[in-house]
Amino acid sequence: MFLVSGPDLVVESCKAGLCGTFPALNQRTTEGFDEWLCEIEERQGDGDAPYGVNLIVHGSNPRVEADLEVCIKHKVPLIITSLGAVPDLVKAVHSYGGLVFHDVIQRRHAEKAAEAGVDGIIAVAAGAGGHAGTFSPFALTSEIREFWDGALILSGSMSHGGHIAAAQMMGCDFAYFGSHFIAAKESMAPQGQKDMMIGASAKDVTYTNKVTGVGANFLTPSLEAAKLHDAPGEMSLNEEARAWKTIWSAGHGTGAVRDVRPTKDICQQLIAEYEAARSNFCG
């Protein structure tokens, strides 16, 4: 999650049994990003879940090549790419045994990702926080499964362990959570953002392309406070980073966030809910 997830959130998620990830750009320099990876690796235990890094593969990101080199150096287990599927990047990650999952919001994007040789496709359906699609998860996952038999991950409004089980019943292998962890104790989100998350529900989320030029879900009160609810224009990477400090993204699952809790507790609850849901389905 842009400007939200860092080493503390990642490490605590992994220790609780869930794969924790963060965007490389959450550290403002490649050197700092390298230091974060060193810290994460030092704090991880043998039984922890693997961690991952999100790389924005887009012309507006001048750091992508340097950050990829750092990922290769550290042999990051999972690379999540967005805004572009690049075969050379996939080959580079595969060279050390890493996996590449790619964010998509429609079938054509998924087809391009498959052609690039990715290991997993993340179906970013309606209701996902930040940059997101508008298609129902039923439609999006069904269309992707028509040609893709690799790992499929569902994203969008996920806020309960039962949603993970539901995603699996739809033919997905994993579920992708973001908004549910914004108010986590270890999140880098400012207190104002956490408070806004706690007080919000799905009706307080606006989908717009008028912040970055790409459709995304944001907390409506933060848009109104920044007077950018109807602001036009496409932003450069630096302008976007500044904007997201005060214009806060969130998905439709924000209504499930009701207090600031340790990441460990959130993960344990999701796992318990998932196991209960599976038991009910199988029973």
PyRosetta script that sets phi, psi and omega in degrees:
from pyrosetta import init, pose_from_sequence

init()
pose = pose_from_sequence("MFLVSGPDLVVESCKAGLCGTFPALNQRTTEGFDEWLCEIEERQGDGDAPYGVNLIVHGSNPRVEADLEVCIKHKVPLIITSLGAVPDLVKAVHSYGGLVFHDVIQRRHAEKAAEAGVDGIIAVAAGAGGHAGTFSPFALTSEIREFWDGALILSGSMSHGGHIAAAQMMGCDFAYFGSHFIAAKESMAPQGQKDMMIGASAKDVTYTNKVTGVGANFLTPSLEAAKLHDAPGEMSLNEEARAWKTIWSAGHGTGAVRDVRPTKDICQQLIAEYEAARSNFCG")
pose.set_psi(1, 124.8)
pose.set_omega(1, -174.5)
pose.set_phi(2, -59.6)
pose.set_psi(2, 125.3)
pose.set_omega(2, 178.3)
pose.set_phi(3, 63.5)
pose.set_psi(3, 16.0)
pose.set_omega(3, -179.1)
pose.set_phi(4, -121.1)
pose.set_psi(4, -48.4)
pose.set_omega(4, -175.3)
pose.set_phi(5, -93.5)
pose.set_psi(5, 136.5)
pose.set_omega(5, 178.6)
pose.set_phi(6, -144.0)
pose.set_psi(6, -166.5)
pose.set_omega(6, -176.4)
pose.set_phi(7, -54.2)
pose.set_psi(7, -42.5)
pose.set_omega(7, -177.3)
pose.set_phi(8, -62.7)
pose.set_psi(8, -47.6)
pose.set_omega(8, -179.1)
pose.set_phi(9, -65.7)
pose.set_psi(9, -41.0)
pose.set_omega(9, -179.9)
pose.set_phi(10, -64.5)
pose.set_psi(10, -50.2)
pose.set_omega(10, -176.6)
pose.set_phi(11, -63.2)
pose.set_psi(11, -44.3)
pose.set_omega(11, -178.7)
pose.set_phi(12, -66.3)
pose.set_psi(12, -34.9)
pose.set_omega(12, 176.0)
pose.set_phi(13, -64.4)
pose.set_psi(13, -47.4)
pose.set_omega(13, -178.7)
pose.set_phi(14, -62.8)
pose.set_psi(14, -40.0)
pose.set_omega(14, 179.8)
pose.set_phi(15, -66.6)
pose.set_psi(15, -27.1)
pose.set_omega(15, 179.3)
pose.set_phi(16, -86.3)
pose.set_psi(16, -1.3)
pose.set_omega(16, 175.5)
pose.set_phi(17, 102.4)
pose.set_psi(17, 0.8)
pose.set_omega(17, 178.5)
pose.set_phi(18, -111.1)
pose.set_psi(18, 145.4)
pose.set_omega(18, -179.3)
pose.set_phi(19, -71.9)
pose.set_psi(19, 116.2)
pose.set_omega(19, 178.8)
pose.set_phi(20, -96.2)
pose.set_psi(20, 137.4)
pose.set_omega(20, -178.8)
pose.set_phi(21, -134.5)
pose.set_psi(21, 163.7)
pose.set_omega(21, 176.7)
pose.set_phi(22, -155.7)
pose.set_psi(22, 152.1)
pose.set_omega(22, 176.6)
pose.set_phi(23, -73.1)
pose.set_psi(23, 136.8)
pose.set_omega(23, 177.5)
pose.set_phi(24, -56.4)
pose.set_psi(24, -33.7)
pose.set_omega(24, -176.4)
pose.set_phi(25, -73.0)
pose.set_psi(25, -4.4)
pose.set_omega(25, 174.5)
pose.set_phi(26, -68.1)
pose.set_psi(26, -21.7)
pose.set_omega(26, 170.4)
pose.set_phi(27, -98.2)
pose.set_psi(27, 128.2)
pose.set_omega(27, -166.3)
pose.set_phi(28, -73.8)
pose.set_psi(28, -9.0)
pose.set_omega(28, 176.4)
pose.set_phi(29, -136.0)
pose.set_psi(29, 157.8)
pose.set_omega(29, 176.5)
pose.set_phi(30, -64.3)
pose.set_psi(30, -36.1)
pose.set_omega(30, 178.4)
pose.set_phi(31, -63.3)
pose.set_psi(31, -42.3)
pose.set_omega(31, 177.8)
pose.set_phi(32, -66.7)
pose.set_psi(32, -36.7)
pose.set_omega(32, 177.2)
pose.set_phi(33, -60.9)
pose.set_psi(33, -43.3)
pose.set_omega(33, 176.9)
pose.set_phi(34, -58.4)
pose.set_psi(34, -43.1)
pose.set_omega(34, -179.8)
pose.set_phi(35, -64.4)
pose.set_psi(35, -38.5)
pose.set_omega(35, 178.2)
pose.set_phi(36, -62.4)
pose.set_psi(36, -42.7)
pose.set_omega(36, 179.5)
pose.set_phi(37, -63.6)
pose.set_psi(37, -39.3)
pose.set_omega(37, 176.2)
pose.set_phi(38, -60.5)
pose.set_psi(38, -43.6)
pose.set_omega(38, -179.6)
pose.set_phi(39, -64.0)
pose.set_psi(39, -45.4)
pose.set_omega(39, -179.6)
pose.set_phi(40, -60.0)
pose.set_psi(40, -45.8)
pose.set_omega(40, -177.8)
pose.set_phi(41, -65.7)
pose.set_psi(41, -36.3)
pose.set_omega(41, 179.0)
pose.set_phi(42, -67.6)
pose.set_psi(42, -32.3)
pose.set_omega(42, -176.2)
pose.set_phi(43, -89.2)
pose.set_psi(43, -14.6)
pose.set_omega(43, -178.5)
pose.set_phi(44, -76.6)
pose.set_psi(44, 144.2)
pose.set_omega(44, 176.9)
pose.set_phi(45, -102.5)
pose.set_psi(45, 169.0)
pose.set_omega(45, -177.0)
pose.set_phi(46, -60.9)
pose.set_psi(46, -34.0)
pose.set_omega(46, -176.7)
pose.set_phi(47, -93.1)
pose.set_psi(47, 4.9)
pose.set_omega(47, -177.8)
pose.set_phi(48, -74.5)
pose.set_psi(48, 153.8)
pose.set_omega(48, 173.9)
pose.set_phi(49, -68.3)
pose.set_psi(49, 154.9)
pose.set_omega(49, 178.7)
pose.set_phi(50, -68.3)
pose.set_psi(50, 160.4)
pose.set_omega(50, 178.2)
pose.set_phi(51, -112.1)
pose.set_psi(51, 168.5)
pose.set_omega(51, 179.9)
pose.set_phi(52, -143.8)
pose.set_psi(52, 165.2)
pose.set_omega(52, -179.4)
pose.set_phi(53, -129.6)
pose.set_psi(53, 136.3)
pose.set_omega(53, 175.8)
pose.set_phi(54, -95.5)
pose.set_psi(54, 126.5)
pose.set_omega(54, 175.8)
pose.set_phi(55, -113.6)
pose.set_psi(55, 125.9)
pose.set_omega(55, 175.2)
pose.set_phi(56, -83.3)
pose.set_psi(56, 110.5)
pose.set_omega(56, -177.6)
pose.set_phi(57, -97.0)
pose.set_psi(57, 85.0)
pose.set_omega(57, -173.3)
pose.set_phi(58, -151.4)
pose.set_psi(58, 150.3)
pose.set_omega(58, -178.1)
pose.set_phi(59, -59.4)
pose.set_psi(59, -21.5)
pose.set_omega(59, -179.1)
pose.set_phi(60, -80.0)
pose.set_psi(60, -6.2)
pose.set_omega(60, -178.9)
pose.set_phi(61, -104.9)
pose.set_psi(61, 98.1)
pose.set_omega(61, -177.8)
pose.set_phi(62, -73.3)
pose.set_psi(62, -8.3)
pose.set_omega(62, -176.2)
pose.set_phi(63, -95.2)
pose.set_psi(63, -4.1)
pose.set_omega(63, -169.0)
pose.set_phi(64, -57.3)
pose.set_psi(64, -43.4)
pose.set_omega(64, -178.1)
pose.set_phi(65, -67.9)
pose.set_psi(65, -44.1)
pose.set_omega(65, -179.9)
pose.set_phi(66, -65.7)
pose.set_psi(66, -40.8)
pose.set_omega(66, 179.5)
pose.set_phi(67, -68.0)
pose.set_psi(67, -35.4)
pose.set_omega(67, 177.2)
pose.set_phi(68, -64.1)
pose.set_psi(68, -40.4)
pose.set_omega(68, 178.3)
pose.set_phi(69, -59.9)
pose.set_psi(69, -38.8)
pose.set_omega(69, 177.7)
pose.set_phi(70, -66.0)
pose.set_psi(70, -40.9)
pose.set_omega(70, 178.4)
pose.set_phi(71, -61.9)
pose.set_psi(71, -41.0)
pose.set_omega(71, 178.8)
pose.set_phi(72, -65.3)
pose.set_psi(72, -42.0)
pose.set_omega(72, 178.5)
pose.set_phi(73, -57.5)
pose.set_psi(73, -42.4)
pose.set_omega(73, -177.9)
pose.set_phi(74, -89.9)
pose.set_psi(74, -4.6)
pose.set_omega(74, -177.0)
pose.set_phi(75, 51.8)
pose.set_psi(75, 54.2)
pose.set_omega(75, 179.6)
pose.set_phi(76, -58.0)
pose.set_psi(76, 125.7)
pose.set_omega(76, -174.3)
pose.set_phi(77, -59.6)
pose.set_psi(77, -38.9)
pose.set_omega(77, -175.9)
pose.set_phi(78, -133.4)
pose.set_psi(78, 127.4)
pose.set_omega(78, 174.0)
pose.set_phi(79, -112.7)
pose.set_psi(79, 127.0)
pose.set_omega(79, 176.1)
pose.set_phi(80, -106.4)
pose.set_psi(80, 121.0)
pose.set_omega(80, -179.9)
pose.set_phi(81, -106.8)
pose.set_psi(81, 150.1)
pose.set_omega(81, 178.7)
pose.set_phi(82, -145.7)
pose.set_psi(82, 154.8)
pose.set_omega(82, 179.4)
pose.set_phi(83, 61.4)
pose.set_psi(83, 35.3)
pose.set_omega(83, 175.4)
pose.set_phi(84, 148.4)
pose.set_psi(84, 131.6)
pose.set_omega(84, 176.7)
pose.set_phi(85, -109.8)
pose.set_psi(85, 118.1)
pose.set_omega(85, -172.8)
pose.set_phi(86, -117.6)
pose.set_psi(86, 114.6)
pose.set_omega(86, -179.2)
pose.set_phi(87, -55.5)
pose.set_psi(87, -39.6)
pose.set_omega(87, -178.5)
pose.set_phi(88, -64.3)
pose.set_psi(88, -37.1)
pose.set_omega(88, 177.0)
pose.set_phi(89, -64.9)
pose.set_psi(89, -43.0)
pose.set_omega(89, 179.4)
pose.set_phi(90, -60.8)
pose.set_psi(90, -44.0)
pose.set_omega(90, 179.0)
pose.set_phi(91, -62.7)
pose.set_psi(91, -39.3)
pose.set_omega(91, -179.8)
pose.set_phi(92, -64.0)
pose.set_psi(92, -42.0)
pose.set_omega(92, 179.4)
pose.set_phi(93, -69.7)
pose.set_psi(93, -40.5)
pose.set_omega(93, 178.2)
pose.set_phi(94, -64.1)
pose.set_psi(94, -25.1)
pose.set_omega(94, -176.8)
pose.set_phi(95, -62.2)
pose.set_psi(95, -27.0)
pose.set_omega(95, 178.1)
pose.set_phi(96, -109.8)
pose.set_psi(96, 6.3)
pose.set_omega(96, 177.4)
pose.set_phi(97, 94.8)
pose.set_psi(97, 9.8)
pose.set_omega(97, 179.0)
pose.set_phi(98, -80.2)
pose.set_psi(98, 167.8)
pose.set_omega(98, 178.9)
pose.set_phi(99, -113.0)
pose.set_psi(99, 151.3)
pose.set_omega(99, 176.9)
pose.set_phi(100, -124.6)
pose.set_psi(100, 122.2)
pose.set_omega(100, 172.2)
pose.set_phi(101, -110.5)
pose.set_psi(101, 144.8)
pose.set_omega(101, -176.4)
pose.set_phi(102, -126.4)
pose.set_psi(102, 133.6)
pose.set_omega(102, 177.1)
pose.set_phi(103, -73.8)
pose.set_psi(103, 131.9)
pose.set_omega(103, 174.6)
pose.set_phi(104, -138.0)
pose.set_psi(104, 154.3)
pose.set_omega(104, 176.8)
pose.set_phi(105, -120.6)
pose.set_psi(105, -1.9)
pose.set_omega(105, 177.7)
pose.set_phi(106, -156.4)
pose.set_psi(106, 166.4)
pose.set_omega(106, -174.9)
pose.set_phi(107, -57.1)
pose.set_psi(107, -46.3)
pose.set_omega(107, -176.2)
pose.set_phi(108, -59.4)
pose.set_psi(108, -39.6)
pose.set_omega(108, 177.3)
pose.set_phi(109, -62.7)
pose.set_psi(109, -39.0)
pose.set_omega(109, 179.1)
pose.set_phi(110, -66.0)
pose.set_psi(110, -39.1)
pose.set_omega(110, 178.5)
pose.set_phi(111, -63.3)
pose.set_psi(111, -41.2)
pose.set_omega(111, 178.2)
pose.set_phi(112, -65.0)
pose.set_psi(112, -38.5)
pose.set_omega(112, 178.7)
pose.set_phi(113, -64.8)
pose.set_psi(113, -41.3)
pose.set_omega(113, 178.2)
pose.set_phi(114, -62.3)
pose.set_psi(114, -41.5)
pose.set_omega(114, 178.6)
pose.set_phi(115, -63.9)
pose.set_psi(115, -30.4)
pose.set_omega(115, -180.0)
pose.set_phi(116, -78.0)
pose.set_psi(116, -11.0)
pose.set_omega(116, 175.6)
pose.set_phi(117, 90.5)
pose.set_psi(117, 22.9)
pose.set_omega(117, -179.2)
pose.set_phi(118, -67.1)
pose.set_psi(118, 161.6)
pose.set_omega(118, -179.6)
pose.set_phi(119, -91.4)
pose.set_psi(119, -26.1)
pose.set_omega(119, -178.3)
pose.set_phi(120, -147.2)
pose.set_psi(120, 151.1)
pose.set_omega(120, 177.6)
pose.set_phi(121, -119.3)
pose.set_psi(121, 128.5)
pose.set_omega(121, 178.8)
pose.set_phi(122, -100.0)
pose.set_psi(122, 111.9)
pose.set_omega(122, 179.8)
pose.set_phi(123, -83.1)
pose.set_psi(123, 102.4)
pose.set_omega(123, -178.7)
pose.set_phi(124, -89.1)
pose.set_psi(124, 94.8)
pose.set_omega(124, -172.4)
pose.set_phi(125, -89.9)
pose.set_psi(125, -178.1)
pose.set_omega(125, -180.0)
pose.set_phi(126, -57.2)
pose.set_psi(126, 139.7)
pose.set_omega(126, 176.0)
pose.set_phi(127, 93.2)
pose.set_psi(127, -2.1)
pose.set_omega(127, 178.7)
pose.set_phi(128, -73.3)
pose.set_psi(128, 149.9)
pose.set_omega(128, 178.3)
pose.set_phi(129, -76.1)
pose.set_psi(129, 152.9)
pose.set_omega(129, -179.3)
pose.set_phi(130, 68.0)
pose.set_psi(130, -151.2)
pose.set_omega(130, 179.3)
pose.set_phi(131, -59.9)
pose.set_psi(131, 125.3)
pose.set_omega(131, -172.3)
pose.set_phi(132, -151.7)
pose.set_psi(132, 163.7)
pose.set_omega(132, 175.5)
pose.set_phi(133, -92.5)
pose.set_psi(133, -172.9)
pose.set_omega(133, -178.6)
pose.set_phi(134, -124.4)
pose.set_psi(134, 1.6)
pose.set_omega(134, -177.8)
pose.set_phi(135, -85.4)
pose.set_psi(135, 146.9)
pose.set_omega(135, 174.0)
pose.set_phi(136, -58.5)
pose.set_psi(136, 142.9)
pose.set_omega(136, 177.3)
pose.set_phi(137, -60.3)
pose.set_psi(137, -30.6)
pose.set_omega(137, 178.1)
pose.set_phi(138, -63.4)
pose.set_psi(138, -47.6)
pose.set_omega(138, -179.2)
pose.set_phi(139, -68.1)
pose.set_psi(139, -46.3)
pose.set_omega(139, -174.6)
pose.set_phi(140, -64.6)
pose.set_psi(140, -48.0)
pose.set_omega(140, -179.0)
pose.set_phi(141, -67.5)
pose.set_psi(141, -36.6)
pose.set_omega(141, 179.2)
pose.set_phi(142, -63.8)
pose.set_psi(142, -43.0)
pose.set_omega(142, -179.4)
pose.set_phi(143, -65.7)
pose.set_psi(143, -39.1)
pose.set_omega(143, -179.5)
pose.set_phi(144, -68.8)
pose.set_psi(144, -39.4)
pose.set_omega(144, -178.7)
pose.set_phi(145, -68.2)
pose.set_psi(145, -14.0)
pose.set_omega(145, 177.4)
pose.set_phi(146, -64.2)
pose.set_psi(146, -26.8)
pose.set_omega(146, -178.0)
pose.set_phi(147, -129.6)
pose.set_psi(147, -8.4)
pose.set_omega(147, -172.9)
pose.set_phi(148, -116.9)
pose.set_psi(148, 121.1)
pose.set_omega(148, 178.4)
pose.set_phi(149, -112.9)
pose.set_psi(149, 11.3)
pose.set_omega(149, 177.0)
pose.set_phi(150, -85.7)
pose.set_psi(150, -167.8)
pose.set_omega(150, -179.2)
pose.set_phi(151, -63.2)
pose.set_psi(151, 131.7)
pose.set_omega(151, 178.7)
pose.set_phi(152, -125.3)
pose.set_psi(152, 127.5)
pose.set_omega(152, -176.4)
pose.set_phi(153, -118.2)
pose.set_psi(153, 134.1)
pose.set_omega(153, -179.4)
pose.set_phi(154, -103.3)
pose.set_psi(154, 133.2)
pose.set_omega(154, 178.0)
pose.set_phi(155, -128.4)
pose.set_psi(155, 141.5)
pose.set_omega(155, 176.8)
pose.set_phi(156, 134.7)
pose.set_psi(156, 104.9)
pose.set_omega(156, 176.1)
pose.set_phi(157, 66.2)
pose.set_psi(157, 21.6)
pose.set_omega(157, -179.9)
pose.set_phi(158, -77.3)
pose.set_psi(158, 121.6)
pose.set_omega(158, -177.1)
pose.set_phi(159, -146.6)
pose.set_psi(159, 7.3)
pose.set_omega(159, -176.9)
pose.set_phi(160, -146.3)
pose.set_psi(160, 146.0)
pose.set_omega(160, 179.5)
pose.set_phi(161, -58.6)
pose.set_psi(161, -30.3)
pose.set_omega(161, 177.2)
pose.set_phi(162, -63.1)
pose.set_psi(162, -25.8)
pose.set_omega(162, 179.0)
pose.set_phi(163, -67.7)
pose.set_psi(163, -30.5)
pose.set_omega(163, 177.3)
pose.set_phi(164, -65.5)
pose.set_psi(164, -45.8)
pose.set_omega(164, 178.0)
pose.set_phi(165, -62.6)
pose.set_psi(165, -39.6)
pose.set_omega(165, 178.9)
pose.set_phi(166, -63.6)
pose.set_psi(166, -40.5)
pose.set_omega(166, 178.6)
pose.set_phi(167, -61.6)
pose.set_psi(167, -40.2)
pose.set_omega(167, 178.7)
pose.set_phi(168, -66.1)
pose.set_psi(168, -38.1)
pose.set_omega(168, 178.1)
pose.set_phi(169, -65.7)
pose.set_psi(169, -25.2)
pose.set_omega(169, 178.1)
pose.set_phi(170, -81.8)
pose.set_psi(170, -5.1)
pose.set_omega(170, 179.6)
pose.set_phi(171, 106.2)
pose.set_psi(171, 6.1)
pose.set_omega(171, 177.3)
pose.set_phi(172, -88.9)
pose.set_psi(172, 162.5)
pose.set_omega(172, 179.7)
pose.set_phi(173, -101.7)
pose.set_psi(173, -32.0)
pose.set_omega(173, -177.0)
pose.set_phi(174, -141.0)
pose.set_psi(174, 168.8)
pose.set_omega(174, 175.1)
pose.set_phi(175, -125.0)
pose.set_psi(175, 153.7)
pose.set_omega(175, -170.1)
pose.set_phi(176, -122.8)
pose.set_psi(176, 115.4)
pose.set_omega(176, -177.8)
pose.set_phi(177, -110.7)
pose.set_psi(177, 141.1)
pose.set_omega(177, 175.9)
pose.set_phi(178, -135.9)
pose.set_psi(178, -67.7)
pose.set_omega(178, -174.8)
pose.set_phi(179, -54.0)
pose.set_psi(179, -34.3)
pose.set_omega(179, -176.1)
pose.set_phi(180, -60.6)
pose.set_psi(180, -19.8)
pose.set_omega(180, -176.4)
pose.set_phi(181, -106.2)
pose.set_psi(181, 0.7)
pose.set_omega(181, -179.2)
pose.set_phi(182, -61.7)
pose.set_psi(182, -37.6)
pose.set_omega(182, -179.2)
pose.set_phi(183, -92.2)
pose.set_psi(183, 11.9)
pose.set_omega(183, 177.5)
pose.set_phi(184, -63.1)
pose.set_psi(184, 151.7)
pose.set_omega(184, -179.7)
pose.set_phi(185, -56.7)
pose.set_psi(185, -38.2)
pose.set_omega(185, -175.0)
pose.set_phi(186, -88.3)
pose.set_psi(186, -0.6)
pose.set_omega(186, 178.1)
pose.set_phi(187, -65.7)
pose.set_psi(187, 147.3)
pose.set_omega(187, 176.7)
pose.set_phi(188, -84.4)
pose.set_psi(188, -1.3)
pose.set_omega(188, 179.9)
pose.set_phi(189, -60.6)
pose.set_psi(189, 139.8)
pose.set_omega(189, 177.0)
pose.set_phi(190, -65.1)
pose.set_psi(190, 159.6)
pose.set_omega(190, -177.2)
pose.set_phi(191, -58.8)
pose.set_psi(191, -35.8)
pose.set_omega(191, 178.8)
pose.set_phi(192, -60.8)
pose.set_psi(192, -38.8)
pose.set_omega(192, 178.3)
pose.set_phi(193, -68.7)
pose.set_psi(193, -40.9)
pose.set_omega(193, 178.1)
pose.set_phi(194, -63.0)
pose.set_psi(194, -42.9)
pose.set_omega(194, 179.2)
pose.set_phi(195, -62.2)
pose.set_psi(195, -40.5)
pose.set_omega(195, -180.0)
pose.set_phi(196, -66.4)
pose.set_psi(196, -38.0)
pose.set_omega(196, 176.6)
pose.set_phi(197, -61.7)
pose.set_psi(197, -45.2)
pose.set_omega(197, -177.0)
pose.set_phi(198, -63.2)
pose.set_psi(198, -34.6)
pose.set_omega(198, -177.5)
pose.set_phi(199, -89.7)
pose.set_psi(199, -1.1)
pose.set_omega(199, -173.4)
pose.set_phi(200, -101.6)
pose.set_psi(200, 164.2)
pose.set_omega(200, 172.0)
pose.set_phi(201, -139.7)
pose.set_psi(201, -176.3)
pose.set_omega(201, -175.6)
pose.set_phi(202, -56.9)
pose.set_psi(202, -32.0)
pose.set_omega(202, -178.8)
pose.set_phi(203, -67.8)
pose.set_psi(203, -14.7)
pose.set_omega(203, -178.0)
pose.set_phi(204, -97.0)
pose.set_psi(204, 18.8)
pose.set_omega(204, 179.8)
pose.set_phi(205, -115.9)
pose.set_psi(205, 131.3)
pose.set_omega(205, -179.7)
pose.set_phi(206, -116.5)
pose.set_psi(206, 133.0)
pose.set_omega(206, 175.6)
pose.set_phi(207, -97.9)
pose.set_psi(207, 123.3)
pose.set_omega(207, -177.0)
pose.set_phi(208, -154.2)
pose.set_psi(208, 152.7)
pose.set_omega(208, 173.3)
pose.set_phi(209, -107.0)
pose.set_psi(209, 10.6)
pose.set_omega(209, -173.8)
pose.set_phi(210, -89.5)
pose.set_psi(210, 6.5)
pose.set_omega(210, 175.4)
pose.set_phi(211, -100.4)
pose.set_psi(211, -48.3)
pose.set_omega(211, -175.8)
pose.set_phi(212, -120.0)
pose.set_psi(212, -7.1)
pose.set_omega(212, -175.5)
pose.set_phi(213, 93.4)
pose.set_psi(213, -9.0)
pose.set_omega(213, 178.1)
pose.set_phi(214, -121.2)
pose.set_psi(214, 137.7)
pose.set_omega(214, -178.4)
pose.set_phi(215, -58.8)
pose.set_psi(215, 130.6)
pose.set_omega(215, -178.6)
pose.set_phi(216, -152.9)
pose.set_psi(216, 157.4)
pose.set_omega(216, 177.5)
pose.set_phi(217, -99.1)
pose.set_psi(217, 130.1)
pose.set_omega(217, -179.6)
pose.set_phi(218, -131.8)
pose.set_psi(218, 155.2)
pose.set_omega(218, 173.1)
pose.set_phi(219, -68.5)
pose.set_psi(219, 119.8)
pose.set_omega(219, -175.8)
pose.set_phi(220, -55.9)
pose.set_psi(220, -43.6)
pose.set_omega(220, 179.7)
pose.set_phi(221, -59.5)
pose.set_psi(221, -31.9)
pose.set_omega(221, 179.6)
pose.set_phi(222, -73.2)
pose.set_psi(222, -33.3)
pose.set_omega(222, 175.2)
pose.set_phi(223, -65.4)
pose.set_psi(223, -43.6)
pose.set_omega(223, -178.9)
pose.set_phi(224, -67.2)
pose.set_psi(224, -39.3)
pose.set_omega(224, -179.8)
pose.set_phi(225, -65.6)
pose.set_psi(225, -33.4)
pose.set_omega(225, 180.0)
pose.set_phi(226, -86.5)
pose.set_psi(226, -0.9)
pose.set_omega(226, -179.1)
pose.set_phi(227, 57.4)
pose.set_psi(227, 34.6)
pose.set_omega(227, 179.8)
pose.set_phi(228, -120.7)
pose.set_psi(228, 19.3)
pose.set_omega(228, -178.5)
pose.set_phi(229, -59.1)
pose.set_psi(229, -33.8)
pose.set_omega(229, 179.3)
pose.set_phi(230, -123.3)
pose.set_psi(230, 25.6)
pose.set_omega(230, -177.4)
pose.set_phi(231, -74.4)
pose.set_psi(231, 135.5)
pose.set_omega(231, -179.7)
pose.set_phi(232, -88.6)
pose.set_psi(232, 171.8)
pose.set_omega(232, 166.5)
pose.set_phi(233, 110.7)
pose.set_psi(233, 154.1)
pose.set_omega(233, 175.5)
pose.set_phi(234, -105.9)
pose.set_psi(234, 134.3)
pose.set_omega(234, -173.6)
pose.set_phi(235, -101.1)
pose.set_psi(235, 152.2)
pose.set_omega(235, 169.8)
pose.set_phi(236, -75.6)
pose.set_psi(236, 171.8)
pose.set_omega(236, -179.1)
pose.set_phi(237, -59.0)
pose.set_psi(237, -44.7)
pose.set_omega(237, -178.6)
pose.set_phi(238, -65.6)
pose.set_psi(238, -41.4)
pose.set_omega(238, 178.7)
pose.set_phi(239, -65.3)
pose.set_psi(239, -38.3)
pose.set_omega(239, 180.0)
pose.set_phi(240, -64.6)
pose.set_psi(240, -42.8)
pose.set_omega(240, 179.8)
pose.set_phi(241, -60.0)
pose.set_psi(241, -41.4)
pose.set_omega(241, 178.3)
pose.set_phi(242, -65.3)
pose.set_psi(242, -40.5)
pose.set_omega(242, -178.1)
pose.set_phi(243, -63.6)
pose.set_psi(243, -42.1)
pose.set_omega(243, -174.4)
pose.set_phi(244, -72.2)
pose.set_psi(244, -8.9)
pose.set_omega(244, 175.5)
pose.set_phi(245, -71.4)
pose.set_psi(245, -26.7)
pose.set_omega(245, -178.9)
pose.set_phi(246, -122.1)
pose.set_psi(246, -15.3)
pose.set_omega(246, 174.9)
pose.set_phi(247, -106.2)
pose.set_psi(247, 108.5)
pose.set_omega(247, -165.7)
pose.set_phi(248, -101.5)
pose.set_psi(248, 130.7)
pose.set_omega(248, -179.8)
pose.set_phi(249, -85.1)
pose.set_psi(249, 155.1)
pose.set_omega(249, 176.5)
pose.set_phi(250, -167.7)
pose.set_psi(250, 153.8)
pose.set_omega(250, 178.0)
pose.set_phi(251, -99.3)
pose.set_psi(251, 178.6)
pose.set_omega(251, -178.8)
pose.set_phi(252, -67.1)
pose.set_psi(252, -14.6)
pose.set_omega(252, 178.4)
pose.set_phi(253, -80.5)
pose.set_psi(253, 7.1)
pose.set_omega(253, -177.1)
pose.set_phi(254, -61.0)
pose.set_psi(254, -24.1)
pose.set_omega(254, -179.3)
pose.set_phi(255, -62.9)
pose.set_psi(255, -17.7)
pose.set_omega(255, 179.4)
pose.set_phi(256, -83.7)
pose.set_psi(256, -9.4)
pose.set_omega(256, -179.3)
pose.set_phi(257, -89.1)
pose.set_psi(257, 114.8)
pose.set_omega(257, -174.4)
pose.set_phi(258, -124.7)
pose.set_psi(258, -7.3)
pose.set_omega(258, 176.6)
pose.set_phi(259, -164.8)
pose.set_psi(259, 169.5)
pose.set_omega(259, 175.9)
pose.set_phi(260, -85.4)
pose.set_psi(260, 122.5)
pose.set_omega(260, -176.1)
pose.set_phi(261, -133.5)
pose.set_psi(261, 154.3)
pose.set_omega(261, 174.6)
pose.set_phi(262, -62.8)
pose.set_psi(262, 144.2)
pose.set_omega(262, 178.7)
pose.set_phi(263, -55.1)
pose.set_psi(263, -40.6)
pose.set_omega(263, 180.0)
pose.set_phi(264, -56.0)
pose.set_psi(264, -43.5)
pose.set_omega(264, -179.0)
pose.set_phi(265, -66.0)
pose.set_psi(265, -40.9)
pose.set_omega(265, 179.2)
pose.set_phi(266, -62.5)
pose.set_psi(266, -45.2)
pose.set_omega(266, -179.5)
pose.set_phi(267, -63.7)
pose.set_psi(267, -44.0)
pose.set_omega(267, -178.9)
pose.set_phi(268, -62.9)
pose.set_psi(268, -38.5)
pose.set_omega(268, 178.6)
pose.set_phi(269, -66.2)
pose.set_psi(269, -43.1)
pose.set_omega(269, 179.3)
pose.set_phi(270, -61.2)
pose.set_psi(270, -42.3)
pose.set_omega(270, -180.0)
pose.set_phi(271, -64.5)
pose.set_psi(271, -43.3)
pose.set_omega(271, 179.4)
pose.set_phi(272, -63.9)
pose.set_psi(272, -42.9)
pose.set_omega(272, 178.8)
pose.set_phi(273, -64.2)
pose.set_psi(273, -39.4)
pose.set_omega(273, 178.9)
pose.set_phi(274, -63.3)
pose.set_psi(274, -47.0)
pose.set_omega(274, -179.1)
pose.set_phi(275, -64.2)
pose.set_psi(275, -38.2)
pose.set_omega(275, 178.2)
pose.set_phi(276, -65.7)
pose.set_psi(276, -41.5)
pose.set_omega(276, 179.7)
pose.set_phi(277, -64.5)
pose.set_psi(277, -42.7)
pose.set_omega(277, 178.7)
pose.set_phi(278, -62.9)
pose.set_psi(278, -40.5)
pose.set_omega(278, 179.5)
pose.set_phi(279, -63.5)
pose.set_psi(279, -40.7)
pose.set_omega(279, 179.5)
pose.set_phi(280, -65.8)
pose.set_psi(280, -41.2)
pose.set_omega(280, -179.9)
pose.set_phi(281, -64.9)
pose.set_psi(281, -41.4)
pose.set_omega(281, -176.3)
pose.set_phi(282, -79.1)
pose.set_psi(282, -23.2)
pose.set_omega(282, -176.1)
pose.set_phi(283, -79.1)
pose.dump_pdb("model.pdb")
